[in-house]
Amino acid sequence: MALPIDALVLDADIRTFRRPGERVEALALSGGRIAAMGAAAEMRALAPGAPVIEGGGRTAIPGIVDSHCHADMQAVRMGRWLDLAEAAPDGREALLGLIATEAASRPQSARICAFRFDDLAMGGWPTRAQLDAAVGGRPALIYRRCSLVALASSAALAEMGWTEAAEDPPFGRLQRDGQGRPTGLVEGRAARMLVEHAGAAQTDDDFLAGMERVLARYAALGVTSIQNSTTQAAGFAAYQRLHAAGGLKLRVGVIANGHDEGFWRGLLGARMRSGLGDERLRLTGVEWVADGATSARTAAWHAPYQGEPGNRGRILMDRDDLVEKVETAHRAGLQVCVDAMGDRGVDFVIEAFEAALERFPVADHRARIEHCCAVTPEAVGRLKRAGIVASTAAGFAHDLGAAHLAARGPAEMARLWPMRALIDAGVPAPIHSDAPVCDENPFLGLWSLVNRRAAGGEDLDASQACTVEEGLVACTRLGAWAGREEHLKGHLAPGMLADLIFLDRDPLAIPPETLRDTRCEMTVIGGEIVHDLR
């Protein structure tokens, strides 16, 4: 029996990504999926009176799958924390002025939190005394965009008990002056502890308040699915409530925050497995963070940072503990994701995955190294042999490429986000934004990986460039595959979800240098138009 056709997609140049070079003129949609595709006349004949989604001659491609971002974190901070990336202070004085204005607008009892700080672009870190003066002595913090370094005010340090006599937390560091007194700068686990304390009272409602606005921003950029990394328990609850109310327009895969022992052990206790959920909201897996950030000079590298002979960054987890967690998750049917940025960090995670898989082999584990920035030629081979996914931070290449170049030097650039080596070796390398650490726009990171240039034009070594088509596949088909949803999304074909986007240009027919100017003019999710600039 033929399916009832709900709508037709006509007057479009539709690139399916089902197979290289495949293009069709039209789609027939039924029940939120693609029922048929082919020539426009054929599709019209299937349902002459069906409503039409007019493409206006535009190029359409499958919806983008952002396989690593933090929409829940962005949602809960929207309107509560000062977003320094949006405010864009042009120096330290402007930064402190913004923070002082924020403090003046809130009750004296209110904690002042600012996030997405870029010390390289905003005049460097203020001192603790300067922060104290700006906020009037109350608890406050400035969180670096990498989410691994923060500056705490004196009152915030006191709340944490981080006095001169305090020891550094495990896998964390309290920066100290020449007399051993905390400067207020904290790194690694210490930064996360500070932020967790600041957000201890956050509720599901707090996450829910900004969630629809954040997800609408993704949809407007052509992203139809996200995988929310290190999702917080209250964020997961907010997604469920939004979905139950019919307000979840984007498709969301939840990667649970493994550093929240109660949350991830609760998943184990409830026997929850990856894939639990439906086409709109499902559990993808669990995630941990194994090292720092190269842009902050805290990621774990084998060789020291430029100009800092004593600094090779740091590992943020115990090796045996990580192996135990990976094995436990695999036995429970949970997909595992572990963040690593430096080459030593990537090697550390590969070794942990290898050890866990030796103890408990899993045929199709799809274990992922998130960001997977610095990959040596030897590591490429190990990734391939172990079947590990190189979940690549395209957003870093664009937004943070210059900082990586300054931290590591030109000779290291061929080992950062080495798409050419990964693709040629057959290592799956889906790409992602890591928003709000970087911009949500998928075409920015894609532009950098194709052109091997950072946002300001800095050279990232062209030898590791991917083609435009390879990059688009990495943020559609491979993004879906990385979340075990390749049977639902990532390419256009009969039976697949009707998730597609209409662009203002054909990305495969333009000069690659103009790729980041690509604009999404219409977004369709499940056959429903959720964004329309026509």
N, C-alpha and C positions, 0 to 999 in steps of 0.2 A: 504494500500500500504506500503510495507517495506521501511524503511529509507535506503538511500545509506550509506554504511559503508565507512568512511574515513580512519580508521586505526584500527588495533587490538593491544591490549596489551597482550603479551604472555610471557610465562616462568617467572611467578611471583607468589609469595604467597601473595594474595591480601586479606587483612583484611578490610571488608567493613564498620564496625561500624554501619551498619543498624540495626543489632540485635546482642546480645552478642555471641561471638564465631564464627560468620559467616565468612567463607573464600571461595574464588573462585579462579580459575586458570587463568581466562582470561576475558577481556572486549572487547566489540565492540563499537567503537566510531563513532558518526555521528553529524556533525554540532557543535562540541565543547561539546557535551553531551554524556552520556553513553546510548547507544541504547539497549545493551543486555549484560548479563554477565553469566558466568557459566564455564563449562569444556572447555579446550583448543580446543578439537576436534569439539565441537559444535560451537564455535566462528569461527574457521577456515572454517567450512562448510558454514557459513553465507556469507563470502566474501573471497574466496580462493586467490584472487589476491591483496588483500588490503595491503597497507604498514603496517609494523609491528614495534611497539615500544617494543624492547626486554628488558625484566626485568632482564635477567641474573640470574634468581633464587632468586632475592632479595625479601625482604618483602616490600609490598606496603601498604600504608594507605591513608586515605583522607588527602588532604592538610591541614596544620595547619592554623587556623584562630586566628591571634593575635588581640584580641578584645579591646586592649587599647595600643596605642603607638603614637609617635609624629614624624612620618616620615617627615612631612613638616618642622618642626623645625630643624631636623637634616639636611635636604637638604639645607635650606637657610644659615645655619652656615658653611656648608662644604666649606673649603677653605677661609672662611672669618673670622671665629673665631678660636682661638687656642683650639684644642680638648685635654684637659688634661688627659682624660681617655686613649687616644691613646698614648700620649706622656709619661704618667706614671712617673712623677718626683718622686724620692724616698725621698724627704724631702723639707723643705722650701727653702733652698739655691738653689736646682735644679729647683724648681718651679719659683723662681724669675729670675733665669738665662734664663729659657725658655721664660718668658714674656719679658725680656730685649732683647733677640734675635729677638723675634717677632716684638717688637717696632722698633728695628734698621732696620728691613727689609721693613718697611712701611714709607710713607711720614710723616713728623712731624704733618701734619694736620689730620692724620688718627686716629680714635678712636681704642683703643686696647681692645678686648673682648676675654675672655677665659671662657670656659664652661666645665661642667662635672667635677668640682673640688670636691675632697673628702678630707675634712680636717682631717679625721681620718686616712687615708692612705698616705697622702702627707705632713705630718709634721705640720699640723695645719695652721690656718689662718695667713698670714703675716699682719703686721701693715699697716695702710694707708700710713705712711711715707715711708715704704719699697716699696709699690706699686708705689707711686709717683716717687721714685728714679728709679725704673726699667723702667718706661715708659717715663721718661723725663718730667714729669709734665703735660702730656696731659690727656684728659678724658679716663678713663679705668675702666673696671669692671672684677671681677672674679665671675662667677655664679656657685653656688653649684649644684651638680648633682640632688638634689631634686627639683630644680627650685623654691625654696621658700626662699632662703637666698643668699645674694650677698655682695661683698666688692667693694665699690666705691672709686676711687681716689679722691683727693681733687678737681680736676677740674670737675669731674663728679658730685660730691656733689654740687658744685657751680652752675652747669648748672640746677640742679633740685631745686635750692633755699633752700637747706637743710643746713642752717646755725645753729649756736648755738641757735638762737631765734626761729627757725622753730618748729612748732608742728608736732607730728607724724601724718602721713596720716591715714585716717580711715582704720581700719583693717590692719595697718602696724606699723612697729616699727623702729626707728632710734636708734641704740645702742649708748650710750653716756659714756664718761669717768667720773671720779669723779668730774670734773668741769662742767659737762653738755655739753661738746663739742662732736659732732658726731665723732665716731671712724671710720666711713666708712662702718661698717657692718649694713646691713639693712635687714629686715625680712618681710614676708607676702606680703601684697599689696605694700609696699614700694619697695621690690625687683622687683616685676612685673612692677611697674611704671618705675624703672630704666632701665629695659630691653626693655620695650616698647619704651622709649625715644631713646635708642641706635638703635632700629630697625625701627624708624619712617619713614626712607627713603627707606625701602626695597620695591622692586617691584616684580611683577609676575615673571619677568625674573630672579631675584635673587633666588627665590624659584625653578624655573624650572631648573636652572643650575646644581643643585646637585641631582635632584629628581630621575632620572633614575638610578644613581649609588647607591643611598640609597635603592631603591626598589629592585635592583638586589641583594643586600646583604641579604635582607629578603628571596628572592626566593632561594638563595644558601643554606639557612638554613632550607628549607622545609616549609616556610610560603607562602601560596598562596593567602591569603586575609588578609588585615589589616583593623582595624577601627581606623582612625586617630583622636585621642582625641584633644580637644581644637584647632581644625583646624583654622588657621588664614584666613581671607578673601582672601589675596593674595595667600595663599597656595591653597585654593579651586579653585581660578582662574587658577593657574598653573596646577593643576590636570586636569581641563577641557581642557586646551590647549594641554597638553600631550596626553590626550585621543583622542582629535580631530585629532591629527597628527598621531595616530596609535601607539604611543610609550608607552602607559600604559599597561604593561605586567601583573602586579599584580592587584588584585581586591581591590578596596578601598571604604570603607564606611566613609563618612565625618561626624564627630561629631563637630558641630560648636562651636567656642569659645563664650560662653554666656557672658563673661566679656567684650567683644567688643559689646557695646550696638548698635552701628550702624549696625554691621553685623547681629546679631541675630534678632533685630527689623526689619531689612530689609527682613529677611526670612519670618517674620510674615506678613509684608506689601505685599510681593509678593505671599502670600498664599501658601508657599511651605510646604509640609508635608513630614514626614519620609517615605522613600521608593522612593522618586522622583529620577529618573535616570535609569540606566540600569544594566546589570549584571557585568559591569566592574567598574562603578563609580556611587555611589548613596548617597543620603543624609540619614544619620542614625538618627541624632538627634541634641541635643544641650547640652552643659555641663558647669558646674560651679565648683569651688573649694571651699570647706567649711572649711578646716582647714589646718594645716601645716604638717610637716614631722617628724615622730618619730626619724629617724636617725639624724636629726638636732635639736631634742628636742624642736620642735615647734608645733607638732600635739597636738590636744586637748584631754587630758586624765582626768579622774575623780581624780586619785591619782597623786601626784607629781612625777617627774623624779628622778631616782637614784642620790643621792648626791645633789639634788637641791630642797629642801623642799618648796621653793616659786614658783616653775615653774610647771604649769600644761598644758603648751601650750596655744594655742588660737584658737578661732573660727574666721573665716575670712569673715563671711557674717552676715547680719542682718536676724533674724529669719522670720519676717513678709515679708521682701523683697524676701527671698528665696521661701516662700510659694506662694507669688503672681506670681513669675516667673514660678514655677512649674505648677501652675494652668493655667496660660496663655499659656504655651507650650502645655499642655494637650488639652486645648480647640482648639488649632491650629493644633492638630494632629502631634505634634513633640514629639518624645521619649526623655526622660529626663535622664541625667547622672549627678551625683554630687559626687565629690571626698571627701572622708573622711578617715582618717588614725587612729586616736586615738579612744578609746572607747567612750569618750564624743562627739567626732566629729561624729562618726557613729550614736549614739543616737540622736544627733541634726538633722541629715539628715532624719533618720527614722521618727522623729516627724514632720518634714516639709512635707515629703511625705504623712504621715497619714492625716495631716491637709488639704493638697491640694486635696487629694482624697475624703475626706469627703465633701468638697465644690463641687467638680466636679468628681464624680465616673467614672472611666474608667475600663472596664472589663478586658482588656488585655494590661495594660499599660507598663509592662516590665521596670518600672523605675529602674535605676541602681545606686547602690552606688559603685563608682569606687575606686579601691584598697581595700576598706572594710577590713582593716587589723585587727583591734582589735574588736572582736565581743564577747560580754558576752553571757552566756546562755540565759538570758532574751531577749537580742537583737535577738538571733537566732529565738526565737518564734515570735517576732514581725515582723521580715523579712518574715517568712512563712505566717503569717496571712494577711499581707498587700500585698503579692505577689511581694516583692521587690527582685531584682537580686543582689546577692553578687558578684560583678565583682572583682575577687581576684587577687592581685598582686603577682604572683608566682615569678617574677623577684626580688622583694624585699626580699623574703625568702632566695634566693641564694646570691645575691650581697650585700644585706644590713642586712642580718640576724644577723651578729655579732654586728652591730651597734644597732639594736633593743634590743639584749640581754644586751648590756652594758647600754642602756638607761632605760630599764624596769626591768631587772633582770629575773632569771630563772622561777620564779613563774608565770610570765605573759605569758610565751611562749605558753601555751595551749590555750590562747585566741587570739593568732595572727595567721591569715590565718587558721582558724579551719575547715579544709576541712571535717574531719570526722563528726563533729557535724552538719555542713551545709548539707552534703549529706544525713546523716541519718534522718535529719528533713525534707528533701525534698525541701530545698532552692536551686534554681539554682545558681551554682557557677562556671561560666566560668573563665578561668585563662588567664593571659596576662603578657607581658614582661615589659611594660612601657618604652621601649627603646625610646630615648637613655639614659634615666635615668639609666636603667640597660641594660645588654647585650641583643641583639636581639635573641640569640639562645634559642628556646623554650624548649630544652631538659635540660637546666640548672635549670630553675625554676621548671620544672616537677620533676627533680631529687630531689630537695629540699623538695617538698611537699610529695613525696613518702617516702623519707628517713628521713625527718624532720631534715635535717642538713643544715647549712649555707655553703657557699663556702669553708671556712676553716675547716669544720668539726664540728663547734659548734652545740651543742644540742638544737633543737627547740621543744622538747617534742614529742616523738613518738606517744602519745595517739591521736594526731590529723592527723595522716598519712592517705593518700588516697592510693588506689591501683594504679598500673600502668595503668590498663584499665580505671579506673575512671578518672585519670589525662588526659589520651589521649582523652577521651570523652569530658572532660572539655575544651580542646583546639581545638576541631573539631566540634562536634555536638552542644555543648552548646555555643561555640563562634559564630557559625552561627545563632543559635536561639536568642542569645542576640542582634543581629543586624537585627532580623526579616527576616532572609534569610534561614531558615531551609528547605524551599521548593527547594532551589537551591544547597546547599552545606552542608558540615559537615559529610556526609556519602556517600557511593557509592551505587548507585542503578540505574536502568533504569530511564531515564528522568532527572537525576541529572547532574550538570556540571562535566565535565571530568577533575577535579582538584585532582591530587594525587601525592604522593611523594614516592620515592624508597630509602630505608634505607640500611645501611651496616650491619644491624643486625635486628632481630625480637625483638622489645622492650618488648614484652610480654613473651619472652622465655629466657631472660638473667637475671643474678643476678641484682636486682634493684640497687645495689651499682655502677654498670657500666653504668647506664642509661644516664648519662650526656656525655658519650663518643660517643653516637650515632651520626652518620654523615649522612646527606642527600646526596645521590649520583646522584639523578636525580629528577627534578621537572617538572611536566606537568600541565599546566594551559589551560583549554579549549581545551585539546587534543594536545597542542603545547608544545614541549620540550623547556623550558626556562633556564634550568640549567642542565648540564650533566658532570659528572666526570668519566664516564665509559671509 
